[in-house]
Amino acid sequence: MKFTRSIRFILPFLAILVALMAAFTLGFVVRPYLEETAAERFPLLEQSLSILRTSGIKEMPAAKALEYGLIHGAVKAYDDPFTSFVEPVQNELQTDQLAGMFGGIGARLDRDPQGYIILLPFPDSPAAQAGINEGERLLEVDGESFLANSPFNAAQAALRGKVGSRIKVTVAAAPDYAPRPVEIRRAEMPIPSTSWNLYTGDPTLGIIQVNIIAATTPGEIETAVADLQERGATRFVLDLRNNGGGLLEAGVDTARLFLEDGIVMTQQYRDRSPEEFKVTRPGSLSGIPLAVLVNQNTASAAEIIAGALQNHGRAPLVGARTYGKDKIQLVFQLKDGSSLHVSAARWWLPGKEEGIAGAGLQPEWPVQEDPNNPAGLFNAALEALR
């Protein structure tokens, strides 16, 4: 009886022991095979890294820097001009710009004669309310140090964060530059994509310049038109020169502002059916007289706007042929805050399925920009509007 109980007690442990031994043996046998498979896939890479480690006069870069370098190399070998890898700091700044806002402290960055980053708080900003004085050096942000000649974008990314979150900065003022800790609560800071003014040569012409197609762009354009109309503008120029694009949806919504009906554009992903983006109701700005300025740096979502307005006969294009980017990128956020931008689809205008790659959009009013005569382009737009 005691023997039977002992057997029942020991058997489960024997089973576990056998399973562990089997797993260990299997791992010992399989591991070299898996390592050999990886080495077989990239033998030259493995060999080159080994040579660098053993024969190079310099130390190998940190693991993260090496990993980023390998990704950049893989993207380059992928051989698509619009597929890119964006490292964390730049990715955060780009994301904020496309969102049209960010959580920040409300201060402009500059440098003092010694190369240190200094803070210039905006009036009534969180930085000003927390007691940051104009011209104080930024020494530390939440434990991250900033020395002379530290990059601006690293400081910008460190100062930004979730709206309402608290941030601890260390600043220092002349003449002794004694470090002083300050705690600030981040607030929502807008990044306008649009600026506007009346044309000095004709105050009835309102100029709306859009630098990037962000989520806030359609609303900003409506605000711009309303303000310019109050100041006497009756005709408008949408300036998309040097606008490299941005968010596709924002580009479509911007085009919808000026159209009454019809199809804005069509997009198609690999192995999917084409998808049309239509105007479902007349846009709030569909009745204003409009011309669009473009040049060789007008691309992507900015070309969607310009192309849709031209294709519907809504507004003439004035300037130079556009870039010709009809690819759509998907942005994949990676684990460490970096991102991979992958060309995943193409778009085209109604009746122009061949797309604009390599050809761009041809203006009805071709005008060569002249730095010595910047008014020439706006005078041509006025002529087109007449």
C-alpha positions as a Markdown table, in Angstrom:
| # | Residue | x | y | z |
|---|---|---|---|---|
| 1 | Met | 0.0 | 0.0 | 0.0 |
| 2 | Lys | 2.8 | 2.4 | 1.0 |
| 3 | Phe | 4.7 | 1.3 | -2.2 |
| 4 | Thr | 1.6 | 2.1 | -4.4 |
| 5 | Arg | 1.2 | 5.6 | -2.8 |
| 6 | Ser | 5.0 | 6.3 | -3.3 |
| 7 | Ile | 4.7 | 5.3 | -7.0 |
| 8 | Arg | 1.6 | 7.6 | -7.4 |
| 9 | Phe | 3.6 | 10.4 | -5.8 |
| 10 | Ile | 6.8 | 9.9 | -7.8 |
| 11 | Leu | 5.3 | 9.3 | -11.3 |
| 12 | Pro | 4.2 | 13.0 | -11.9 |
| 13 | Phe | 7.6 | 14.2 | -11.1 |
| 14 | Leu | 9.2 | 11.6 | -13.3 |
| 15 | Ala | 6.9 | 12.8 | -16.2 |
| 16 | Ile | 7.9 | 16.4 | -15.6 |
| 17 | Leu | 11.6 | 15.5 | -15.5 |
| 18 | Val | 11.4 | 13.5 | -18.7 |
| 19 | Ala | 9.6 | 16.4 | -20.4 |
| 20 | Leu | 12.2 | 18.9 | -19.3 |
| 21 | Met | 15.0 | 16.6 | -20.5 |
| 22 | Ala | 13.3 | 16.1 | -23.8 |
| 23 | Ala | 12.8 | 19.9 | -24.2 |
| 24 | Phe | 16.4 | 20.6 | -23.3 |
| 25 | Thr | 17.7 | 17.9 | -25.7 |
| 26 | Leu | 15.4 | 19.2 | -28.5 |
| 27 | Gly | 16.6 | 22.8 | -27.9 |
| 28 | Phe | 20.2 | 21.7 | -27.9 |
| 29 | Val | 19.7 | 19.8 | -31.2 |
| 30 | Val | 17.5 | 22.5 | -33.0 |
| 31 | Arg | 19.4 | 25.6 | -31.9 |
| 32 | Pro | 22.4 | 25.1 | -34.1 |
| 33 | Tyr | 20.1 | 24.3 | -37.0 |
| 34 | Leu | 18.2 | 27.6 | -36.5 |
| 35 | Glu | 21.4 | 29.6 | -36.2 |
| 36 | Glu | 22.8 | 27.9 | -39.3 |
| 37 | Thr | 19.6 | 28.8 | -41.2 |
| 38 | Ala | 20.0 | 32.5 | -40.3 |
| 39 | Ala | 23.6 | 32.4 | -41.2 |
| 40 | Glu | 22.7 | 30.7 | -44.5 |
| 41 | Arg | 20.2 | 33.4 | -45.3 |
| 42 | Phe | 22.6 | 36.3 | -44.9 |
| 43 | Pro | 26.1 | 34.8 | -45.1 |
| 44 | Leu | 27.9 | 37.9 | -46.3 |
| 45 | Leu | 26.3 | 40.0 | -43.6 |
| 46 | Glu | 27.4 | 37.6 | -40.9 |
| 47 | Gln | 30.9 | 37.5 | -42.4 |
| 48 | Ser | 31.1 | 41.2 | -42.7 |
| 49 | Leu | 30.0 | 41.9 | -39.2 |
| 50 | Ser | 32.5 | 39.3 | -37.9 |
| 51 | Ile | 35.3 | 41.1 | -39.8 |
| 52 | Leu | 34.3 | 44.4 | -38.5 |
| 53 | Arg | 34.3 | 43.1 | -34.9 |
| 54 | Thr | 37.6 | 41.4 | -35.1 |
| 55 | Ser | 39.7 | 43.5 | -37.5 |
| 56 | Gly | 38.3 | 47.0 | -37.4 |
| 57 | Ile | 40.3 | 49.7 | -35.7 |
| 58 | Lys | 37.1 | 51.3 | -34.3 |
| 59 | Glu | 34.7 | 49.8 | -31.8 |
| 60 | Met | 31.5 | 48.4 | -33.2 |
| 61 | Pro | 28.6 | 50.8 | -32.9 |
| 62 | Ala | 26.0 | 50.3 | -30.2 |
| 63 | Ala | 23.4 | 47.6 | -31.0 |
| 64 | Lys | 20.7 | 50.2 | -31.7 |
| 65 | Ala | 22.8 | 52.2 | -34.0 |
| 66 | Leu | 23.8 | 49.0 | -35.8 |
| 67 | Glu | 20.2 | 47.9 | -36.1 |
| 68 | Tyr | 19.1 | 51.3 | -37.5 |
| 69 | Gly | 22.0 | 51.1 | -40.0 |
| 70 | Leu | 20.9 | 47.6 | -41.2 |
| 71 | Ile | 17.3 | 48.8 | -41.6 |
| 72 | His | 18.4 | 51.9 | -43.6 |
| 73 | Gly | 20.4 | 49.5 | -45.8 |
| 74 | Ala | 17.4 | 47.2 | -46.3 |
| 75 | Val | 15.2 | 50.1 | -47.2 |
| 76 | Lys | 17.7 | 51.3 | -49.7 |
| 77 | Ala | 18.0 | 47.8 | -51.2 |
| 78 | Tyr | 14.2 | 47.7 | -51.5 |
| 79 | Asp | 14.7 | 50.4 | -54.1 |
| 80 | Asp | 11.6 | 52.5 | -53.8 |
| 81 | Pro | 12.2 | 56.3 | -53.5 |
| 82 | Phe | 9.2 | 56.8 | -51.3 |
| 83 | Thr | 9.7 | 53.9 | -48.8 |
| 84 | Ser | 11.7 | 55.1 | -45.8 |
| 85 | Phe | 12.8 | 54.4 | -42.3 |
| 86 | Val | 12.4 | 57.3 | -39.8 |
| 87 | Glu | 14.2 | 57.2 | -36.5 |
| 88 | Pro | 12.3 | 58.0 | -33.2 |
| 89 | Val | 13.0 | 61.8 | -32.8 |
| 90 | Gln | 12.3 | 62.6 | -36.4 |
| 91 | Asn | 9.2 | 60.4 | -36.4 |
| 92 | Glu | 7.8 | 62.1 | -33.3 |
| 93 | Leu | 8.3 | 65.6 | -34.9 |
| 94 | Gln | 6.7 | 64.5 | -38.2 |
| 95 | Thr | 3.7 | 62.9 | -36.4 |
| 96 | Asp | 3.1 | 66.2 | -34.5 |
| 97 | Gln | 3.4 | 68.2 | -37.7 |
| 98 | Leu | 0.8 | 66.0 | -39.5 |
| 99 | Ala | -1.5 | 66.1 | -36.5 |
| 100 | Gly | -1.3 | 69.9 | -36.5 |
| 101 | Met | -0.8 | 70.1 | -32.8 |
| 102 | Phe | 1.2 | 68.6 | -29.9 |
| 103 | Gly | 1.6 | 68.7 | -26.2 |
| 104 | Gly | 4.4 | 71.2 | -25.3 |
| 105 | Ile | 5.6 | 74.0 | -23.1 |
| 106 | Gly | 5.1 | 76.9 | -25.5 |
| 107 | Ala | 8.7 | 78.1 | -26.1 |
| 108 | Arg | 10.8 | 78.8 | -29.1 |
| 109 | Leu | 14.3 | 77.3 | -29.2 |
| 110 | Asp | 17.4 | 79.2 | -30.1 |
| 111 | Arg | 21.1 | 79.2 | -29.3 |
| 112 | Asp | 23.3 | 81.5 | -27.3 |
| 113 | Pro | 26.9 | 82.4 | -28.5 |
| 114 | Gln | 28.3 | 79.4 | -26.8 |
| 115 | Gly | 26.0 | 77.0 | -28.6 |
| 116 | Tyr | 23.7 | 76.1 | -25.8 |
| 117 | Ile | 20.0 | 75.8 | -26.5 |
| 118 | Ile | 18.0 | 78.6 | -24.9 |
| 119 | Leu | 14.3 | 78.9 | -24.3 |
| 120 | Leu | 12.2 | 81.9 | -25.5 |
| 121 | Pro | 8.7 | 81.4 | -23.9 |
| 122 | Phe | 5.6 | 82.6 | -25.6 |
| 123 | Pro | 3.4 | 85.0 | -23.6 |
| 124 | Asp | 1.0 | 83.2 | -21.2 |
| 125 | Ser | 2.5 | 79.8 | -22.2 |
| 126 | Pro | 3.1 | 77.0 | -19.8 |
| 127 | Ala | 6.8 | 77.8 | -19.8 |
| 128 | Ala | 6.1 | 81.5 | -19.0 |
| 129 | Gln | 3.6 | 80.6 | -16.3 |
| 130 | Ala | 6.1 | 78.2 | -14.7 |
| 131 | Gly | 8.7 | 81.0 | -14.4 |
| 132 | Ile | 11.0 | 80.2 | -17.3 |
| 133 | Asn | 12.7 | 83.5 | -18.3 |
| 134 | Glu | 13.6 | 84.5 | -21.8 |
| 135 | Gly | 17.1 | 83.3 | -22.8 |
| 136 | Glu | 17.6 | 80.7 | -20.1 |
| 137 | Arg | 19.7 | 77.7 | -21.1 |
| 138 | Leu | 18.0 | 74.3 | -21.4 |
| 139 | Leu | 20.3 | 71.9 | -19.5 |
| 140 | Glu | 18.1 | 68.8 | -18.9 |
| 141 | Val | 14.6 | 67.4 | -19.7 |
| 142 | Asp | 13.4 | 64.6 | -17.6 |
| 143 | Gly | 16.9 | 63.4 | -17.0 |
| 144 | Glu | 18.1 | 63.8 | -20.6 |
| 145 | Ser | 21.1 | 66.2 | -20.7 |
| 146 | Phe | 21.6 | 68.9 | -23.3 |
| 147 | Leu | 25.1 | 70.3 | -23.8 |
| 148 | Ala | 26.5 | 72.9 | -26.2 |
| 149 | Asn | 25.6 | 72.1 | -29.8 |
| 150 | Ser | 23.1 | 69.5 | -28.9 |
| 151 | Pro | 20.6 | 69.1 | -31.8 |
| 152 | Phe | 17.4 | 71.1 | -31.8 |
| 153 | Asn | 15.2 | 68.2 | -32.9 |
| 154 | Ala | 16.3 | 66.1 | -29.9 |
| 155 | Ala | 15.3 | 68.9 | -27.5 |
| 156 | Gln | 12.0 | 69.5 | -29.3 |
| 157 | Ala | 11.1 | 65.9 | -29.1 |
| 158 | Ala | 12.0 | 65.8 | -25.4 |
| 159 | Leu | 9.9 | 68.8 | -24.6 |
| 160 | Arg | 6.9 | 67.4 | -26.3 |
| 161 | Gly | 4.5 | 64.8 | -24.9 |
| 162 | Lys | 1.0 | 64.1 | -23.9 |
| 163 | Val | -1.2 | 67.1 | -23.2 |
| 164 | Gly | -1.6 | 67.6 | -19.5 |
| 165 | Ser | 1.5 | 65.6 | -18.6 |
| 166 | Arg | 4.2 | 67.1 | -16.3 |
| 167 | Ile | 7.8 | 67.6 | -17.4 |
| 168 | Lys | 10.8 | 68.4 | -15.3 |
| 169 | Val | 13.4 | 70.7 | -16.9 |
| 170 | Thr | 16.6 | 72.2 | -15.6 |
| 171 | Val | 17.5 | 75.7 | -16.8 |
| 172 | Ala | 20.3 | 78.1 | -16.1 |
| 173 | Ala | 20.4 | 81.9 | -16.5 |
| 174 | Ala | 23.4 | 84.2 | -17.0 |
| 175 | Pro | 25.7 | 85.3 | -15.6 |
| 176 | Asp | 26.5 | 82.3 | -13.3 |
| 177 | Tyr | 24.4 | 79.7 | -15.1 |
| 178 | Ala | 23.4 | 78.0 | -11.8 |
| 179 | Pro | 21.1 | 75.0 | -12.6 |
| 180 | Arg | 17.5 | 75.6 | -11.6 |
| 181 | Pro | 14.8 | 72.8 | -11.7 |
| 182 | Val | 11.4 | 73.8 | -13.0 |
| 183 | Glu | 8.3 | 71.6 | -13.4 |
| 184 | Ile | 5.9 | 72.4 | -16.2 |
| 185 | Arg | 2.5 | 71.0 | -17.3 |
| 186 | Arg | 2.3 | 70.5 | -21.0 |
| 187 | Ala | -0.6 | 72.1 | -22.9 |
| 188 | Glu | -1.9 | 71.7 | -26.4 |
| 189 | Met | 0.2 | 73.7 | -28.9 |
| 190 | Pro | -1.0 | 74.2 | -32.5 |
| 191 | Ile | 1.3 | 73.8 | -35.5 |
| 192 | Pro | -0.4 | 75.8 | -38.2 |
| 193 | Ser | -0.1 | 74.3 | -41.7 |
| 194 | Thr | -1.6 | 77.4 | -43.3 |
| 195 | Ser | -0.9 | 81.2 | -43.4 |
| 196 | Trp | -2.7 | 83.9 | -45.2 |
| 197 | Asn | -2.5 | 87.5 | -46.3 |
| 198 | Leu | -3.9 | 90.1 | -48.7 |
| 199 | Tyr | -1.9 | 90.6 | -51.8 |
| 200 | Thr | -0.1 | 94.0 | -51.6 |
| 201 | Gly | -0.5 | 94.5 | -55.4 |
| 202 | Asp | -4.3 | 94.1 | -55.2 |
| 203 | Pro | -6.1 | 93.9 | -51.8 |
| 204 | Thr | -9.1 | 92.1 | -53.3 |
| 205 | Leu | -6.8 | 89.0 | -53.7 |
| 206 | Gly | -6.5 | 86.8 | -50.7 |
| 207 | Ile | -3.4 | 84.5 | -50.6 |
| 208 | Ile | -3.7 | 81.2 | -48.7 |
| 209 | Gln | -0.3 | 79.4 | -48.3 |
| 210 | Val | -0.4 | 75.8 | -47.2 |
| 211 | Asn | 3.0 | 74.3 | -46.2 |
| 212 | Ile | 1.9 | 70.7 | -45.4 |
| 213 | Ile | -1.4 | 68.8 | -45.6 |
| 214 | Ala | -2.2 | 68.1 | -42.0 |
| 215 | Ala | -5.3 | 67.0 | -40.2 |
| 216 | Thr | -6.1 | 70.6 | -39.3 |
| 217 | Thr | -5.6 | 72.0 | -42.9 |
| 218 | Pro | -9.2 | 72.0 | -44.1 |
| 219 | Gly | -10.4 | 73.9 | -41.0 |
| 220 | Glu | -7.5 | 76.4 | -41.2 |
| 221 | Ile | -8.4 | 77.1 | -44.9 |
| 222 | Glu | -12.0 | 77.9 | -43.9 |
| 223 | Thr | -10.8 | 80.2 | -41.2 |
| 224 | Ala | -8.4 | 81.9 | -43.7 |
| 225 | Val | -11.1 | 82.5 | -46.3 |
| 226 | Ala | -13.5 | 83.9 | -43.7 |
| 227 | Asp | -10.8 | 86.3 | -42.3 |
| 228 | Leu | -9.7 | 87.4 | -45.8 |
| 229 | Gln | -13.3 | 88.0 | -46.9 |
| 230 | Glu | -13.8 | 90.3 | -43.8 |
| 231 | Arg | -10.8 | 92.3 | -44.9 |
| 232 | Gly | -12.1 | 92.7 | -48.4 |
| 233 | Ala | -10.9 | 89.8 | -50.5 |
| 234 | Thr | -13.2 | 88.6 | -53.3 |
| 235 | Arg | -10.8 | 86.3 | -55.1 |
| 236 | Phe | -8.3 | 83.8 | -53.8 |
| 237 | Val | -5.1 | 82.0 | -54.5 |
| 238 | Leu | -4.3 | 78.6 | -52.9 |
| 239 | Asp | -0.5 | 78.5 | -52.8 |
| 240 | Leu | 0.7 | 74.9 | -52.9 |
| 241 | Arg | 4.2 | 75.6 | -54.0 |
| 242 | Asn | 6.9 | 73.6 | -52.2 |
| 243 | Asn | 4.2 | 71.5 | -50.5 |
| 244 | Gly | 5.4 | 67.9 | -50.4 |
| 245 | Gly | 2.0 | 66.5 | -49.2 |
| 246 | Gly | 1.0 | 64.9 | -46.0 |
| 247 | Leu | -2.2 | 63.1 | -45.0 |
| 248 | Leu | -4.2 | 61.7 | -47.9 |
| 249 | Glu | -7.5 | 62.0 | -46.1 |
| 250 | Ala | -6.8 | 65.7 | -45.3 |
| 251 | Gly | -5.9 | 66.3 | -48.9 |
| 252 | Val | -9.2 | 64.8 | -50.1 |
| 253 | Asp | -11.2 | 66.8 | -47.5 |
| 254 | Thr | -9.4 | 70.0 | -48.6 |
| 255 | Ala | -10.3 | 69.3 | -52.2 |
| 256 | Arg | -13.9 | 68.7 | -51.1 |
| 257 | Leu | -14.1 | 72.2 | -49.6 |
| 258 | Phe | -13.9 | 73.7 | -53.1 |
| 259 | Leu | -16.0 | 71.1 | -55.1 |
| 260 | Glu | -19.8 | 70.7 | -55.5 |
| 261 | Asp | -19.8 | 67.0 | -56.6 |
| 262 | Gly | -18.0 | 64.3 | -58.4 |
| 263 | Ile | -15.0 | 62.1 | -57.6 |
| 264 | Val | -11.9 | 63.6 | -56.1 |
| 265 | Met | -9.6 | 60.7 | -56.8 |
| 266 | Thr | -9.3 | 56.9 | -56.8 |
| 267 | Gln | -6.8 | 54.8 | -54.9 |
| 268 | Gln | -5.9 | 51.1 | -55.1 |
| 269 | Tyr | -3.9 | 48.9 | -52.8 |
| 270 | Arg | -2.2 | 45.7 | -54.0 |
| 271 | Asp | -4.7 | 42.8 | -54.5 |
| 272 | Arg | -7.7 | 45.1 | -53.7 |
| 273 | Ser | -10.4 | 46.7 | -55.7 |
| 274 | Pro | -10.1 | 50.5 | -56.5 |
| 275 | Glu | -11.7 | 52.8 | -54.0 |
| 276 | Glu | -13.3 | 56.1 | -55.0 |
| 277 | Phe | -13.3 | 59.2 | -52.8 |
| 278 | Lys | -16.4 | 61.3 | -53.7 |
| 279 | Val | -17.8 | 64.7 | -52.9 |
| 280 | Thr | -21.1 | 63.9 | -51.0 |
| 281 | Arg | -22.3 | 67.5 | -50.7 |
| 282 | Pro | -21.2 | 70.9 | -52.0 |
| 283 | Gly | -18.2 | 72.2 | -50.2 |
| 284 | Ser | -18.3 | 75.3 | -48.0 |
| 285 | Leu | -15.9 | 77.1 | -50.4 |
| 286 | Ser | -17.3 | 75.8 | -53.7 |
| 287 | Gly | -18.4 | 79.2 | -54.9 |
| 288 | Ile | -15.3 | 81.4 | -54.3 |
| 289 | Pro | -13.2 | 82.4 | -57.3 |
| 290 | Leu | -9.9 | 80.4 | -57.0 |
| 291 | Ala | -6.6 | 79.8 | -58.7 |
| 292 | Val | -3.9 | 77.4 | -57.5 |
| 293 | Leu | -0.1 | 78.0 | -57.5 |
| 294 | Val | 2.1 | 75.0 | -58.0 |
| 295 | Asn | 5.7 | 74.2 | -58.8 |
| 296 | Gln | 8.1 | 71.2 | -59.2 |
| 297 | Asn | 8.0 | 70.6 | -55.4 |
| 298 | Thr | 4.2 | 70.3 | -55.2 |
| 299 | Ala | 3.7 | 66.6 | -54.5 |
| 300 | Ser | 1.5 | 63.8 | -53.2 |
| 301 | Ala | -1.5 | 65.0 | -51.2 |
| 302 | Ala | -0.9 | 68.5 | -52.5 |
| 303 | Glu | -1.1 | 67.2 | -56.0 |
| 304 | Ile | -4.4 | 65.4 | -55.1 |
| 305 | Ile | -5.9 | 68.8 | -54.2 |
| 306 | Ala | -4.5 | 70.6 | -57.3 |
| 307 | Gly | -5.3 | 67.8 | -59.6 |
| 308 | Ala | -8.9 | 67.4 | -58.4 |
| 309 | Leu | -9.6 | 71.2 | -58.8 |
| 310 | Gln | -8.0 | 71.2 | -62.2 |
| 311 | Asn | -9.7 | 68.0 | -63.3 |
| 312 | His | -13.2 | 69.4 | -62.4 |
| 313 | Gly | -12.5 | 72.7 | -64.1 |
| 314 | Arg | -12.8 | 74.4 | -60.7 |
| 315 | Ala | -9.5 | 76.3 | -60.6 |
| 316 | Pro | -6.7 | 76.9 | -63.0 |
| 317 | Leu | -3.2 | 75.9 | -62.1 |
| 318 | Val | -0.5 | 78.6 | -62.3 |
| 319 | Gly | 3.2 | 78.0 | -62.2 |
| 320 | Ala | 5.4 | 75.0 | -63.1 |
| 321 | Arg | 4.7 | 71.3 | -63.6 |
| 322 | Thr | 4.3 | 69.4 | -60.3 |
| 323 | Tyr | 6.5 | 66.6 | -59.0 |
| 324 | Gly | 4.3 | 63.7 | -60.1 |
| 325 | Lys | 4.0 | 61.4 | -57.0 |
| 326 | Asp | 1.0 | 59.1 | -57.3 |
| 327 | Lys | 2.1 | 56.6 | -54.6 |
| 328 | Ile | 0.5 | 56.3 | -51.2 |
| 329 | Gln | 2.5 | 55.4 | -48.1 |
| 330 | Leu | 1.3 | 53.4 | -45.1 |
| 331 | Val | 3.1 | 54.4 | -41.9 |
| 332 | Phe | 4.0 | 51.5 | -39.5 |
| 333 | Gln | 4.9 | 52.6 | -36.0 |
| 334 | Leu | 7.8 | 50.4 | -34.6 |
| 335 | Lys | 8.3 | 49.4 | -31.0 |
| 336 | Asp | 10.9 | 52.0 | -30.1 |
| 337 | Gly | 9.1 | 55.0 | -31.6 |
| 338 | Ser | 10.6 | 54.8 | -35.0 |
| 339 | Ser | 8.5 | 54.2 | -38.1 |
| 340 | Leu | 8.6 | 52.5 | -41.5 |
| 341 | His | 6.9 | 54.3 | -44.4 |
| 342 | Val | 6.0 | 51.9 | -47.1 |
| 343 | Ser | 4.6 | 52.6 | -50.6 |
| 344 | Ala | 1.4 | 50.5 | -50.5 |
| 345 | Ala | -1.0 | 51.9 | -53.1 |
| 346 | Arg | -1.3 | 54.4 | -56.0 |
| 347 | Trp | -3.9 | 57.0 | -56.8 |
| 348 | Trp | -5.3 | 58.6 | -59.9 |
| 349 | Leu | -7.7 | 61.3 | -61.1 |
| 350 | Pro | -11.0 | 60.4 | -62.8 |
| 351 | Gly | -10.4 | 59.5 | -66.4 |
| 352 | Lys | -6.6 | 59.5 | -65.9 |
| 353 | Glu | -5.9 | 56.0 | -64.8 |
| 354 | Glu | -2.3 | 56.2 | -66.1 |
| 355 | Gly | -1.5 | 58.4 | -63.1 |
| 356 | Ile | 0.9 | 61.3 | -62.9 |
| 357 | Ala | 4.1 | 59.5 | -62.0 |
| 358 | Gly | 6.9 | 61.2 | -64.0 |
| 359 | Ala | 4.5 | 63.6 | -65.7 |
| 360 | Gly | 3.1 | 65.7 | -62.9 |
| 361 | Leu | 0.3 | 68.1 | -63.4 |
| 362 | Gln | 0.7 | 70.6 | -66.2 |
| 363 | Pro | -0.5 | 74.2 | -65.4 |
| 364 | Glu | -2.9 | 76.0 | -67.7 |
| 365 | Trp | -0.9 | 79.1 | -67.0 |
| 366 | Pro | 2.8 | 78.1 | -67.1 |
| 367 | Val | 4.9 | 80.7 | -65.3 |
| 368 | Gln | 8.6 | 80.5 | -64.4 |
| 369 | Glu | 9.3 | 81.7 | -60.9 |
| 370 | Asp | 11.6 | 84.7 | -60.8 |
| 371 | Pro | 13.3 | 85.5 | -57.5 |
| 372 | Asn | 13.8 | 89.0 | -58.7 |
| 373 | Asn | 10.1 | 89.4 | -59.5 |
| 374 | Pro | 8.1 | 87.4 | -56.9 |
| 375 | Ala | 4.9 | 89.4 | -57.9 |
| 376 | Gly | 5.0 | 87.9 | -61.4 |
| 377 | Leu | 3.3 | 84.7 | -60.3 |
| 378 | Phe | 0.5 | 86.5 | -58.4 |
| 379 | Asn | -0.1 | 88.8 | -61.3 |
| 380 | Ala | -0.4 | 85.7 | -63.5 |
| 381 | Ala | -3.0 | 84.3 | -61.0 |
| 382 | Leu | -4.9 | 87.5 | -61.2 |
| 383 | Glu | -5.0 | 87.3 | -65.0 |
| 384 | Ala | -6.1 | 83.7 | -64.8 |
| 385 | Leu | -8.9 | 84.7 | -62.4 |
| 386 | Arg | -10.1 | 87.4 | -64.8 |
